[in-house]
């Protein structure tokens, strides 16, 4: 019998991918080149992140040295500014309401740090809706997704067996 649900955060509860690409698109446009959305799409969720660096790629496209640190810093600021205006993704609140009516335990398991997840859950009015919030800083470095550590810790803290949970 299912007694618990474990949710990811980025891309499921809050759209963080769209602001990320919009910020890079703005920076690339300032250099009169198009941002390669297809290449960026390969790193969504962290998979392949070491294979594509948007700042290095921009430098290669323009054919001259750029301040890579400044590009990353600017992109981060633009991204955060855009994310501050992102609402909860459609259907999430209704889903959480339905889960509570069924007396299901709820957790978030995210590869992002608590500083990120907790801030946005609070901003979105969702912080109190989850029984447990498990983040990257709760597991050893390098043990976030696709490793199972986040989910195993959530199971442990929810005190439920793995066959009673949907992730």
C-alpha positions as MATLAB code, in Angstrom:
seq = 'XXXXXXXXXXXXXXXXXXXXXXXXXXXXXXXXXXXXXXXXXXXXXXXXXXXXXXXXXXXXXXXXXXXXXXXXXXXXXXXXXXXXXXXXXXXXXXXXXXXXXXXXXXXXXXXXXXXXXXXXXXXXXXXXXXXXXXXXXXXXXXXXXXXXXXXXXXXXXXXXXXXXXXX';
ca = [
       0.000    0.000    0.000;
       1.318    3.443   -0.937;
       1.703    5.661    2.123;
       4.115    8.326    0.898;
       5.147   10.470   -2.053;
       8.609   11.899   -2.690;
       8.858   14.882   -5.030;
      11.809   16.355   -6.869;
      11.934   20.149   -6.687;
      13.580   21.838   -9.673;
      11.469   21.300  -12.762;
       8.624   19.563  -10.936;
       7.462   21.998   -8.253;
       9.204   25.083   -9.646;
      10.218   25.699  -13.262;
      13.889   26.520  -12.937;
      14.908   25.355  -16.395;
      13.104   28.062  -18.377;
      14.666   30.988  -16.457;
      18.077   29.337  -16.778;
      17.880   29.186  -20.558;
      16.275   32.655  -20.839;
      19.179   34.163  -18.897;
      21.730   32.520  -21.206;
      19.730   33.560  -24.274;
      19.904   37.191  -23.130;
      23.670   37.003  -22.645;
      24.226   35.291  -25.994;
      22.019   37.872  -27.749;
      24.253   40.640  -26.376;
      27.075   38.978  -28.329;
      24.887   38.606  -31.447;
      24.837   34.811  -31.372;
      22.052   32.326  -30.706;
      22.058   30.247  -27.554;
      22.233   26.510  -28.438;
      19.118   25.259  -26.661;
      19.705   21.692  -27.917;
      23.139   21.555  -26.251;
      21.757   23.059  -23.069;
      18.911   20.534  -23.070;
      21.416   17.730  -22.685;
      22.435   18.971  -19.223;
      18.990   19.523  -17.672;
      18.849   17.956  -14.242;
      22.601   17.813  -13.915;
      23.248   14.944  -16.324;
      26.163   15.854  -18.565;
      26.799   19.161  -16.806;
      30.535   18.745  -17.254;
      30.111   18.342  -21.019;
      28.669   21.759  -21.868;
      29.666   25.094  -20.372;
      27.574   27.882  -21.878;
      30.193   30.561  -21.127;
      33.023   28.606  -22.751;
      30.774   27.832  -25.703;
      29.976   31.545  -26.088;
      33.683   32.378  -25.996;
      34.304   29.828  -28.760;
      31.480   31.282  -30.867;
      32.684   34.880  -30.623;
      36.300   33.846  -31.161;
      37.806   36.071  -28.495;
      38.599   35.788  -24.784;
      35.704   36.570  -22.450;
      35.592   36.888  -18.678;
      34.029   33.483  -18.004;
      33.577   34.144  -14.293;
      31.740   37.400  -15.041;
      29.509   35.615  -17.567;
      28.576   32.922  -15.043;
      27.982   35.521  -12.337;
      25.745   37.601  -14.594;
      23.826   34.548  -15.767;
      23.287   33.472  -12.162;
      21.926   36.909  -11.237;
      19.610   37.022  -14.254;
      18.455   33.477  -13.590;
      17.696   34.152   -9.919;
      15.833   37.327  -10.821;
      13.642   35.435  -13.275;
      13.033   32.527  -10.898;
      11.820   34.920   -8.195;
       8.741   35.488  -10.365;
       8.050   31.849  -11.180;
       4.877   30.407   -9.640;
       4.302   26.851   -8.492;
       3.984   24.646  -11.558;
       0.384   23.838  -12.564;
      -1.251   20.954  -10.751;
       1.193   20.754   -7.846;
      -1.015   22.393   -5.209;
      -4.008   20.249   -6.205;
      -1.826   17.144   -6.120;
      -0.533   18.017   -2.644;
      -4.090   18.690   -1.459;
      -5.255   15.325   -2.796;
      -2.317   13.543   -1.184;
      -3.129   15.088    2.187;
      -6.777   14.030    1.889;
      -5.441   10.488    1.464;
      -3.212   10.940    4.550;
      -0.056   10.383    2.518;
       3.295   11.479    3.898;
       5.076   13.945    1.618;
       8.746   14.700    1.082;
      10.966   16.652   -1.264;
      14.257   15.060   -2.353;
      16.369   17.528   -4.319;
      19.915   17.686   -5.647;
      19.807   21.415   -4.879;
      20.947   22.751   -1.478;
      18.563   23.625    1.372;
      19.338   27.324    0.902;
      17.719   27.097   -2.548;
      14.872   24.666   -1.908;
      13.782   25.998    1.485;
      13.813   29.603    0.259;
      11.607   28.841   -2.720;
       9.260   26.482   -0.878;
       8.697   29.288    1.643;
       8.238   31.893   -1.095;
       5.695   29.644   -2.803;
       3.824   28.972    0.449;
       4.643   25.261    0.322;
       7.248   24.810    3.065;
       4.752   23.498    5.606;
       3.150   21.097    3.137;
       5.992   18.551    3.313;
       6.843   16.237    6.184;
      10.497   16.080    5.176;
      12.766   18.093    2.903;
      15.956   16.310    1.879;
      18.573   18.237   -0.084;
      22.079   17.893   -1.472;
      23.637   19.108    1.755;
      22.006   16.219    3.653;
      24.003   13.546    1.799;
      27.732   13.122    1.132;
      29.162   15.191   -1.720;
      28.682   13.491   -5.054;
      25.826   11.329   -3.769;
      22.881   13.241   -5.246;
      20.898   12.060   -8.269;
      21.298    9.762  -10.053;
      22.650    8.087   -6.894;
      19.817    6.895   -4.606;
      21.071    8.547   -1.394;
      18.531   11.409   -1.359;
      15.628    9.023   -1.776;
      16.960    6.485    0.721;
      17.369    9.240    3.305;
      13.828   10.446    2.594;
      12.531    6.889    3.117;
      14.429    6.663    6.378;
      13.168   10.013    7.655;
       9.599    9.301    6.560;
       9.946    5.933    8.318;
       8.355    4.016    5.464;
       9.474    0.978    3.456;
      10.554    1.501   -0.142;
       7.565   -0.407   -1.511;
       5.191    2.093    0.135;
       6.503    5.135   -1.752;
       6.115    6.688   -5.174;
       8.907    8.996   -6.279;
];
